[in-house]
């Protein structure tokens, strides 16, 4: 390990020790342990013996994906190497954790996505796989994609580009193709597909701009743009570009009104705008 790498690693550890988000995770774990001491064998290695958010996420994802073809230690070490060389990784972990807490009414503690929610874990698996893909380690990346699909029922190609503060609620059946782009602060529910329209190669998947909300079961197909802060209603099949701040619904989807609020992905309000008008 070179001097620069050691210095970056030390900065990550130093930040973790002064991180209020990690302090909250520890406090929540200690509270659980007081109420359910039989979970000590789970909580100590998962949170209480870790030295930061990186350790919590790396441990839990590696634990859930652990298989002969990609054992725990290999996944854990890959996360640590990625964090040193790509400092934005830990920032993305933190933003994604907070996105779940802020947008999921069923989530009341940070410990819940950190330890239990497969949408969060699938997204962090993608983040590692994407870094591996960019750095010429495509086979390890594809193994992680395969294991994530098996374990979490979420299939995200490691070549896709996904921003931070992204929330995948429930997550079962989510598919994101190789040339997809998902910008920051996007929310989507289970059964969402960002796919192509055939077997053509090249840039063939959707570009989802910041703040978009995609409802359960929606299929967004082709190299089309979903404009900033648009909303796609549950069950829709979207084949054409969607302008910013519009709501689309139907099969095939059509514009049915304005988005109900300025930031649909943050509000998670999935009612259709035209219902307000009595249509």
KEKE-89869 format. One record per atom (N, C-alpha, C): residue in three letters; z, x, y. Coordinates in pm, whole numbers, padded with zeros to 5 digits, always signed. Layout:
<sites>
ALAZXY;...
</sites>
This chain:
<sites>
UNK+00000+00085-00120;UNK+00000+00000+00000;UNK+00000+00088+00124;UNK-00097+00065+00215;UNK-00109+00145+00334;UNK-00004+00111+00437;UNK+00007+00200+00539;UNK+00108+00179+00643;UNK+00084+00048+00719;UNK-00043+00017+00747;UNK-00074-00107+00820;UNK-00033-00230+00740;UNK-00062-00227+00609;UNK-00025-00339+00522;UNK+00126-00356+00515;UNK+00198-00243+00504;UNK+00345-00251+00501;UNK+00400-00309+00631;UNK+00340-00269+00743;UNK+00385-00320+00873;UNK+00362-00470+00884;UNK+00244-00518+00841;UNK+00216-00661+00846;UNK+00312-00738+00755;UNK+00337-00684+00636;UNK+00430-00748+00543;UNK+00569-00758+00602;UNK+00614-00651+00670;UNK+00746-00653+00732;UNK+00754-00758+00843;UNK+00645-00775+00919;UNK+00643-00877+01024;UNK+00655-01016+00965;UNK+00587-01041+00853;UNK+00595-01173+00787;UNK+00738-01202+00744;UNK+00804-01102+00684;UNK+00941-01121+00637;UNK+01035-01142+00755;UNK+01018-01061+00862;UNK+01104-01074+00979;UNK+01090-01213+01041;UNK+00966-01263+01052;UNK+00944-01397+01106;UNK+01012-01501+01018;UNK+01000-01486+00885;UNK+01056-01583+00793;UNK+01206-01595+00809;UNK+01273-01482+00835;UNK+01418-01484+00845;UNK+01466-01554+00972;UNK+01377-01572+01069;UNK+01413-01640+01193;UNK+01336-01770+01212;UNK+01292-01827+01104;UNK+01204-01943+01107;UNK+01286-02072+01094;UNK+01291-02157+01196;UNK+01370-02280+01185;UNK+01317-02376+01078;UNK+01187-02372+01050;UNK+01132-02459+00946;UNK+01186-02416+00809;UNK+01189-02286+00783;UNK+01246-02238+00657;UNK+01395-02267+00651;UNK+01464-02254+00764;UNK+01607-02285+00767;UNK+01630-02432+00730;UNK+01542-02519+00776;UNK+01554-02660+00741;UNK+01530-02682+00592;UNK+01431-02614+00536;UNK+01408-02625+00392;UNK+01531-02582+00314;UNK+01592-02473+00353;UNK+01713-02426+00284;UNK+01825-02529+00297;UNK+01844-02583+00417;UNK+01951-02680+00437;UNK+01929-02805+00351;UNK+01804-02849+00343;UNK+01774-02966+00259;UNK+01797-02936+00112;UNK+01761-02815+00068;UNK+01784-02777-00071;UNK+01934-02771-00102;UNK+02011-02718-00010;UNK+02156-02710-00029;UNK+02218-02850-00035;UNK+02165-02941+00046;UNK+02214-03079+00042;UNK+02185-03144-00093;UNK+02063-03122-00145;UNK+02030-03176-00278;UNK+02123-03117-00384;UNK+02147-02988-00373;UNK+02231-02920-00472;UNK+02373-02975-00472;UNK+02424-03010-00356;UNK+02558-03071-00350;UNK+02561-03205-00421;UNK+02455-03281-00406;UNK+02449-03414-00467;UNK+02405-03411-00613;UNK+02320-03314-00647;UNK+02266-03307-00783;UNK+02272-03162-00832;UNK+02391-03115-00866;UNK+02407-02975-00905;UNK+02328-02935-01028;UNK+02290-03031-01109;UNK+02212-02999-01229;UNK+02072-02949-01194;UNK+02030-02965-01069;UNK+01898-02916-01026;UNK+01902-02772-00975;UNK+02016-02707-00989;UNK+02029-02571-00940;UNK+01929-02475-01001;UNK+01900-02491-01129;UNK+01804-02404-01195;UNK+01663-02419-01142;UNK+01636-02531-01077;UNK+01506-02555-01014;UNK+01508-02510-00868;UNK+01614-02546-00795;UNK+01617-02525-00650;UNK+01639-02379-00611;UNK+01716-02306-00689;UNK+01741-02166-00652;UNK+01612-02084-00651;UNK+01536-02081-00758;UNK+01411-02003-00751;UNK+01307-02064-00658;UNK+01309-02196-00641;UNK+01206-02262-00560;UNK+01227-02239-00412;UNK+01353-02241-00365;UNK+01379-02230-00221;UNK+01491-02131-00190;UNK+01605-02146-00253;UNK+01723-02073-00208;UNK+01715-01923-00231;UNK+01633-01878-00326;UNK+01617-01734-00346;UNK+01490-01680-00281;UNK+01416-01763-00211;UNK+01296-01718-00141;UNK+01334-01667-00001;UNK+01242-01591+00060;UNK+01273-01535+00191;UNK+01187-01593+00303;UNK+01121-01707+00275;UNK+01042-01771+00379;UNK+00952-01878+00323;UNK+00879-01945+00412;UNK+00787-02051+00371;UNK+00680-01997+00276;UNK+00633-01876+00301;UNK+00534-01816+00212;UNK+00588-01811+00070;UNK+00709-01764+00053;UNK+00766-01755-00080;UNK+00781-01890-00147;UNK+00825-01990-00069;UNK+00841-02126-00124;UNK+00709-02180-00176;UNK+00605-02172-00093;UNK+00475-02226-00133;UNK+00415-02145-00246;UNK+00418-02013-00235;UNK+00359-01929-00339;UNK+00427-01952-00474;UNK+00559-01961-00473;UNK+00632-01983-00598;UNK+00597-02117-00659;UNK+00603-02222-00579;UNK+00587-02356-00636;UNK+00444-02380-00684;UNK+00344-02335-00607;UNK+00206-02352-00650;UNK+00180-02268-00775;UNK+00224-02143-00774;UNK+00204-02058-00891;UNK+00274-02114-01014;UNK+00391-02171-00994;UNK+00465-02233-01104;UNK+00388-02350-01163;UNK+00330-02434-01078;UNK+00260-02553-01125;UNK+00126-02519-01189;UNK+00061-02411-01144;UNK-00071-02376-01196;UNK-00064-02275-01311;UNK+00050-02222-01339;UNK+00066-02114-01439;UNK-00003-02146-01572;UNK-00104-02065-01605;UNK-00178-02079-01730;UNK-00214-01938-01780;UNK-00252-01923-01906;UNK-00290-01790-01955;UNK-00401-01725-01873;UNK-00499-01805-01828;UNK-00610-01746-01754;UNK-00572-01709-01611;UNK-00464-01765-01558;UNK-00416-01731-01424;UNK-00264-01746-01425;UNK-00194-01645-01474;UNK-00048-01655-01487;UNK+00023-01656-01353;UNK+00147-01701-01357;UNK+00230-01712-01237;UNK+00224-01586-01152;UNK+00247-01470-01212;UNK+00259-01348-01135;UNK+00129-01315-01063;UNK+00014-01342-01125;UNK-00115-01312-01062;UNK-00137-01401-00940;UNK-00101-01529-00952;UNK-00118-01622-00840;UNK-00021-01586-00728;UNK+00103-01558-00764;UNK+00204-01522-00663;UNK+00162-01397-00587;UNK+00118-01295-00657;UNK+00077-01171-00591;UNK-00047-01193-00504;UNK-00137-01280-00548;UNK-00256-01309-00468;UNK-00217-01378-00337;UNK-00123-01471-00343;UNK-00074-01535-00221;UNK-00016-01430-00126;UNK+00063-01339-00178;UNK+00127-01239-00093;UNK+00024-01146-00031;UNK-00076-01106-00110;UNK-00182-01021-00056;UNK-00261-01095+00052;UNK-00289-01222+00029;UNK-00362-01303+00126;UNK-00283-01314+00256;UNK-00152-01336+00247;UNK-00069-01353+00367;UNK-00067-01227+00451;UNK-00069-01112+00387;UNK-00069-00986+00461;UNK-00201-00965+00533;UNK-00310-00998+00465;UNK-00443-00971+00521;UNK-00495-01086+00607;UNK-00436-01203+00591;UNK-00479-01322+00665;UNK-00355-01390+00720;UNK-00297-01338+00829;UNK-00170-01390+00881;UNK-00172-01539+00911;UNK-00289-01596+00937;UNK-00297-01740+00964;UNK-00262-01827+00845;UNK-00251-01768+00725;UNK-00218-01846+00606;UNK-00083-01914+00621;UNK+00018-01839+00661;UNK+00152-01896+00672;UNK+00157-02002+00782;UNK+00085-01979+00891;UNK+00075-02079+00997;UNK+00015-02209+00943;UNK-00086-02198+00856;UNK-00147-02317+00796;UNK-00049-02387+00704;UNK+00027-02312+00624;UNK+00130-02373+00539;UNK+00224-02458+00625;UNK+00273-02399+00734;UNK+00369-02466+00820;UNK+00308-02592+00883;UNK+00185-02579+00932;UNK+00120-02694+00997;UNK+00097-02807+00897;UNK+00057-02773+00774;UNK+00033-02875+00672;UNK+00163-02943+00630;UNK+00271-02866+00619;UNK+00402-02925+00586;UNK+00442-03027+00693;UNK+00430-02987+00818;UNK+00469-03077+00927;UNK+00378-03198+00935;UNK+00250-03180+00901;UNK+00158-03294+00902;UNK+00203-03401+00804;UNK+00248-03360+00686;UNK+00296-03458+00588;UNK+00419-03529+00641;UNK+00513-03452+00693;UNK+00638-03511+00742;UNK+00612-03610+00855;UNK+00518-03578+00943;UNK+00492-03662+01060;UNK+00406-03784+01029;UNK+00321-03776+00927;UNK+00223-03883+00905;UNK+00251-03971+00783;UNK+00335-03925+00693;UNK+00361-04001+00570;UNK+00493-04074+00584;UNK+00492-04207+00594;UNK+00617-04280+00612;UNK+00710-04271+00492;UNK+00655-04232+00376;UNK+00738-04216+00256;UNK+00809-04082+00252;UNK+00774-03993+00345;UNK+00831-03858+00345;UNK+00934-03847+00455;UNK+01057-03813+00420;UNK+01166-03802+00518;UNK+01223-03661+00527;UNK+01181-03571+00438;UNK+01233-03434+00436;UNK+01119-03336+00411;UNK+01129-03216+00466;UNK+01029-03113+00440;UNK+01025-03071+00294;UNK+01137-03081+00227;UNK+01146-03038+00088;UNK+01052-03118-00003;UNK+01020-03240+00039;UNK+00939-03327-00048;UNK+00796-03274-00065;UNK+00718-03251+00042;UNK+00587-03191+00018;UNK+00596-03050-00038;UNK+00696-02972+00007;UNK+00707-02834-00039;UNK+00724-02826-00190;UNK+00795-02920-00249;UNK+00824-02912-00392;UNK+00750-03012-00479;UNK+00711-03128-00425;UNK+00669-03237-00512;UNK+00528-03290-00487;UNK+00474-03279-00367;UNK+00353-03355-00333;UNK+00227-03277-00371;UNK+00147-03336-00459;UNK+00031-03263-00511;UNK-00080-03247-00407;UNK-00088-03336-00310;UNK-00188-03317-00206;UNK-00162-03191-00127;UNK-00036-03166-00093;UNK+00000-03044-00022;UNK-00026-02922-00110;UNK+00013-02929-00235;UNK-00007-02814-00325;UNK-00154-02787-00350;UNK-00234-02889-00364;UNK-00378-02869-00385;UNK-00441-02803-00263;UNK-00397-02842-00145;UNK-00452-02784-00022;UNK-00416-02637-00010;UNK-00293-02601-00047;UNK-00254-02460-00039;UNK-00323-02377-00149;UNK-00349-02439-00264;UNK-00428-02370-00366;UNK-00567-02341-00312;UNK-00627-02439-00247;UNK-00758-02417-00184;UNK-00751-02301-00085;UNK-00646-02293-00004;UNK-00639-02189+00098;UNK-00643-02050+00035;UNK-00572-02033-00076;UNK-00578-01905-00147;UNK-00717-01884-00207;UNK-00771-01987-00271;UNK-00903-01974-00335;UNK-01011-01942-00231;UNK-01000-02001-00113;UNK-01099-01975-00007;UNK-01095-01829+00035;UNK-00975-01775+00051;UNK-00963-01633+00087;UNK-01021-01544-00023;UNK-00992-01576-00149;UNK-01047-01499-00259;UNK-01200-01506-00258;UNK-01252-01626-00235;UNK-01398-01646-00232;UNK-01461-01560-00123;UNK-01403-01560-00005;UNK-01457-01483+00107;UNK-01451-01333+00082;UNK-01360-01291-00004;UNK-01340-01148-00029;UNK-01398-01103-00162;UNK-01498-01177-00210;UNK-01573-01134-00327;UNK-01507-01157-00460;UNK-01400-01235-00464;UNK-01329-01260-00591;UNK-01356-01405-00634;UNK-01484-01435-00654;UNK-01526-01573-00677;UNK-01474-01628-00809;UNK-01461-01544-00911;UNK-01416-01597-01040;UNK-01270-01640-01036;UNK-01185-01560-00975;UNK-01045-01601-00958;UNK-01040-01728-00875;UNK-01121-01735-00769;UNK-01125-01855-00685;UNK-01164-01978-00765;UNK-01265-01964-00851;UNK-01311-02078-00930;UNK-01210-02118-01037;UNK-01137-02021-01090;UNK-01029-02054-01184;UNK-00924-02140-01114;UNK-00886-02100-00991;UNK-00788-02178-00916;UNK-00840-02319-00886;UNK-00968-02329-00852;UNK-01027-02462-00830;UNK-01015-02546-00955;UNK-01049-02488-01068;UNK-01044-02561-01195;UNK-00902-02603-01228;UNK-00806-02512-01213;UNK-00667-02545-01244;UNK-00613-02651-01148;UNK-00651-02644-01021;UNK-00608-02745-00925;UNK-00663-02882-00963;UNK-00789-02885-01005;UNK-00849-03011-01047;UNK-00775-03069-01167;UNK-00741-02984-01264;UNK-00669-03030-01382;UNK-00528-03077-01349;UNK-00459-03001-01265;UNK-00317-03024-01240;UNK-00291-03130-01135;UNK-00369-03125-01026;UNK-00345-03213-00912;UNK-00447-03325-00898;UNK-00553-03322-00980;UNK-00664-03418-00970;UNK-00731-03413-00832;UNK-00737-03293-00777;UNK-00802-03268-00648;UNK-00900-03153-00668;UNK-01027-03176-00633;UNK-01130-03075-00659;UNK-01192-03031-00526;UNK-01146-02916-00476;UNK-01196-02862-00349;UNK-01267-02730-00380;UNK-01394-02725-00348;UNK-01467-02601-00372;UNK-01413-02491-00280;UNK-01392-02370-00332;UNK-01333-02264-00248;UNK-01421-02220-00132;UNK-01549-02253-00133;UNK-01635-02217-00020;UNK-01623-02313+00097;UNK-01565-02432+00077;UNK-01547-02527+00186;UNK-01461-02465+00296;UNK-01475-02518+00418;UNK-01399-02467+00532;UNK-01306-02579+00580;UNK-01176-02555+00572;UNK-01078-02657+00606;UNK-00979-02600+00706;UNK-00956-02671+00815;UNK-00862-02628+00918;UNK-00719-02652+00877;UNK-00630-02643+00974;UNK-00487-02660+00947;UNK-00439-02797+00996;UNK-00313-02828+00966;UNK-00254-02958+00996;UNK-00337-03069+00934;UNK-00374-03049+00807;UNK-00452-03145+00730;UNK-00358-03215+00632;UNK-00376-03346+00617;UNK-00290-03429+00533;UNK-00376-03501+00430;UNK-00347-03478+00302;UNK-00416-03548+00193;UNK-00312-03634+00123;UNK-00311-03762+00152;UNK-00208-03854+00104;UNK-00240-03904-00036;UNK-00143-03894-00125;UNK-00156-03933-00266;UNK-00252-03842-00342;UNK-00370-03820-00288;UNK-00459-03710-00328;UNK-00540-03731-00454;UNK-00498-03814-00547;UNK-00572-03829-00672;UNK-00719-03862-00645;UNK-00809-03786-00706;UNK-00951-03815-00698;UNK-01023-03762-00576;UNK-00956-03680-00495;UNK-01024-03622-00377;UNK-01120-03512-00423;UNK-01243-03516-00370;UNK-01345-03416-00401;UNK-01405-03369-00268;UNK-01408-03237-00248;UNK-01464-03178-00126;UNK-01563-03071-00167;UNK-01689-03091-00132;UNK-01796-03003-00175;UNK-01802-02871-00100;UNK-01887-02781-00152;UNK-01888-02641-00111;UNK-01922-02617+00035;UNK-02013-02695+00092;UNK-02052-02671+00231;UNK-01987-02770+00328;UNK-01882-02835+00282;UNK-01807-02925+00370;UNK-01730-02846+00474;UNK-01711-02909+00590;UNK-01623-02857+00695;UNK-01526-02968+00732;UNK-01396-02935+00730;UNK-01292-03029+00771;UNK-01211-02958+00879;UNK-01215-03009+01000;UNK-01145-02944+01110;UNK-00996-02979+01111;UNK-00924-02925+01210;UNK-00780-02945+01220;UNK-00744-03093+01237;UNK-00623-03126+01193;UNK-00561-03256+01218;UNK-00642-03372+01160;UNK-00701-03350+01045;UNK-00769-03457+00972;UNK-00674-03514+00867;UNK-00680-03645+00844;UNK-00604-03710+00738;UNK-00700-03783+00646;UNK-00673-03776+00516;UNK-00753-03853+00420;UNK-00661-03901+00308;UNK-00704-04009+00243;UNK-00625-04065+00135;UNK-00694-04040+00001;UNK-00633-04093-00103;UNK-00683-04069-00238;UNK-00824-04125-00257;UNK-00897-04064-00348;UNK-01029-04112-00384;UNK-01139-04078-00285;UNK-01109-03998-00185;UNK-01212-03960-00086;UNK-01305-03856-00146;UNK-01436-03872-00121;UNK-01536-03773-00160;UNK-01612-03727-00037;UNK-01618-03597-00018;UNK-01708-03535+00079;UNK-01815-03466-00005;UNK-01925-03536-00029;UNK-02022-03491-00127;UNK-02163-03481-00075;UNK-02251-03440-00164;UNK-02393-03434-00133;UNK-02463-03561-00178;UNK-02593-03562-00161;UNK-02671-03681-00198;UNK-02767-03654-00314;UNK-02760-03538-00372;UNK-02850-03502-00481;UNK-02825-03360-00525;UNK-02928-03295-00576;UNK-02910-03159-00626;UNK-02973-03054-00534;UNK-03007-03094-00413;UNK-03060-02998-00317;UNK-02957-02892-00285;UNK-03004-02768-00266;UNK-02914-02659-00231;UNK-02905-02647-00080;UNK-02829-02550-00034;UNK-02815-02530+00109;UNK-02703-02613+00168;UNK-02705-02630+00298;UNK-02599-02701+00370;UNK-02615-02850+00345;UNK-02532-02908+00263;UNK-02556-03043+00211;UNK-02434-03135+00215;UNK-02326-03092+00276;UNK-02204-03171+00274;UNK-02158-03207+00416;UNK-02067-03302+00429;UNK-02026-03352+00561;UNK-01951-03249+00645;UNK-01957-03273+00777;UNK-01881-03197+00875;UNK-01786-03295+00944;UNK-01659-03285+00911;UNK-01558-03379+00958;UNK-01483-03315+01074;UNK-01497-03372+01192;UNK-01440-03311+01312;UNK-01292-03347+01329;UNK-01231-03283+01422;UNK-01087-03292+01444;UNK-01040-03437+01462;UNK-00925-03466+01400;UNK-00859-03593+01423;UNK-00913-03713+01349;UNK-01004-03692+01254;UNK-01065-03804+01180;UNK-00968-03856+01074;UNK-00969-03987+01053;UNK-00895-04052+00945;UNK-00994-04110+00846;UNK-00982-04074+00718;UNK-01071-04123+00613;UNK-00987-04203+00513;UNK-01018-04333+00502;UNK-00940-04422+00418;UNK-00963-04403+00269;UNK-00878-04463+00189;UNK-00880-04447+00044;UNK-01014-04489-00014;UNK-01066-04405-00103;UNK-01187-04439-00176;UNK-01315-04424-00099;UNK-01310-04375+00024;UNK-01432-04361+00103;UNK-01517-04246+00050;UNK-01649-04266+00052;UNK-01744-04164+00010;UNK-01830-04127+00131;UNK-01825-04001+00168;UNK-01902-03951+00282;UNK-02003-03852+00224;UNK-02133-03885+00234;UNK-02233-03813+00157;UNK-02341-03753+00246;UNK-02371-03628+00222;UNK-02479-03561+00292;UNK-02431-03475+00407;UNK-02523-03397+00462;UNK-02493-03309+00574;UNK-02493-03389+00703;UNK-02388-03467+00722;UNK-02374-03553+00839;UNK-02246-03519+00911;UNK-02242-03552+01039;UNK-02124-03524+01120;UNK-02042-03649+01140;UNK-01911-03636+01116;UNK-01816-03743+01146;UNK-01744-03699+01272;UNK-01772-03768+01382;UNK-01728-03724+01514;UNK-01578-03725+01531;UNK-01534-03649+01628;UNK-01393-03632+01658;UNK-01321-03766+01671;UNK-01207-03778+01602;UNK-01119-03894+01611;UNK-01187-04025+01569;UNK-01285-04016+01482;UNK-01343-04136+01422;UNK-01253-04184+01308;UNK-01280-04308+01262;UNK-01206-04364+01149;UNK-01305-04421+01050;UNK-01287-04388+00923;UNK-01369-04441+00814;UNK-01281-04532+00731;UNK-01318-04658+00720;UNK-01236-04755+00650;UNK-01237-04731+00500;UNK-01132-04773+00434;UNK-01120-04759+00289;UNK-01240-04821+00219;UNK-01288-04752+00116;UNK-01396-04804+00033;UNK-01534-04793+00091;UNK-01548-04735+00207;UNK-01679-04725+00272;UNK-01765-04617+00206;UNK-01896-04635+00216;UNK-01992-04532+00175;UNK-02070-04493+00300;UNK-02046-04372+00347;UNK-02100-04327+00475;UNK-02219-04235+00448;UNK-02336-04276+00496;UNK-02459-04202+00474;UNK-02521-04151+00604;UNK-02470-04197+00717;UNK-02525-04160+00848;UNK-02414-04102+00935;UNK-02451-04022+01035;UNK-02349-03966+01125;UNK-02266-04076+01190;UNK-02142-04042+01220;UNK-02049-04135+01285;UNK-02012-04077+01421;UNK-02035-04150+01531;UNK-01999-04099+01664;UNK-01847-04082+01679;UNK-01808-03998+01770;UNK-01666-03978+01800;UNK-01601-04110+01840;UNK-01476-04128+01797;UNK-01390-04239+01838;UNK-01441-04376+01791;UNK-01528-04380+01692;UNK-01576-04507+01638;UNK-01513-04533+01501;UNK-01509-04661+01464;UNK-01467-04702+01331;UNK-01589-04750+01254;UNK-01604-04704+01129;UNK-01712-04751+01044;UNK-01651-04812+00918;UNK-01723-04910+00862;UNK-01676-04976+00740;UNK-01796-05032+00666;UNK-01781-05046+00535;UNK-01882-05114+00456;UNK-01961-05023+00364;UNK-02050-05089+00287;UNK-02139-05019+00193;UNK-02281-05070+00216;UNK-02367-04993+00280;UNK-02334-04867+00348;UNK-02256-04893+00476;UNK-02189-04791+00523;UNK-02101-04809+00638;UNK-02181-04831+00767;UNK-02125-04913+00854;UNK-02183-04935+00987;UNK-02069-04935+01088;UNK-02102-04915+01213;UNK-02001-04915+01318;UNK-01951-05057+01338;UNK-01818-05073+01333;UNK-01758-05206+01351;UNK-01671-05212+01476;UNK-01659-05101+01546;UNK-01581-05103+01669;UNK-01531-04965+01705;UNK-01448-04962+01807;UNK-01384-04836+01847;UNK-01270-04805+01751;UNK-01232-04678+01746;UNK-01110-04644+01676;UNK-00993-04714+01746;UNK-00894-04754+01670;UNK-00784-04833+01725;UNK-00691-04752+01815;UNK-00698-04619+01807;UNK-00610-04536+01888;UNK-00681-04405+01918;UNK-00623-04325+02005;UNK-00688-04200+02048;UNK-00695-04098+01936;UNK-00597-04099+01845;UNK-00591-03998+01739;UNK-00563-04066+01606;UNK-00664-04121+01541;UNK-00643-04197+01417;UNK-00573-04118+01307;UNK-00606-03990+01292;UNK-00547-03912+01184;UNK-00397-03897+01199;UNK-00349-03897+01323;UNK-00206-03882+01347;UNK-00134-04015+01337;UNK-00199-04121+01384;UNK-00137-04254+01381;UNK-00137-04316+01242;UNK-00237-04281+01159;UNK-00252-04336+01023;UNK-00260-04488+01023;UNK-00314-04546+01129;UNK-00332-04691+01139;UNK-00468-04726+01079;UNK-00467-04792+00963;UNK-00590-04814+00889;UNK-00648-04954+00903;UNK-00591-05034+00992;UNK-00649-05164+01019;UNK-00780-05147+01095;UNK-00875-05236+01071;UNK-01005-05226+01136;UNK-00999-05283+01278;UNK-01069-05214+01368;UNK-01066-05255+01509;UNK-01118-05396+01529;UNK-01223-05437+01451;UNK-01283-05568+01477;UNK-01192-05682+01438;UNK-01086-05653+01356;UNK-00992-05760+01322;UNK-00914-05805+01444;UNK-00893-05712+01539;UNK-00821-05749+01662;UNK-00898-05852+01743;UNK-01030-05849+01727;UNK-01115-05940+01805;UNK-01140-06073+01731;UNK-01076-06089+01615;UNK-01090-06212+01541;UNK-01220-06225+01466;UNK-01289-06114+01441;UNK-01416-06119+01370;UNK-01394-06130+01220;
</sites>
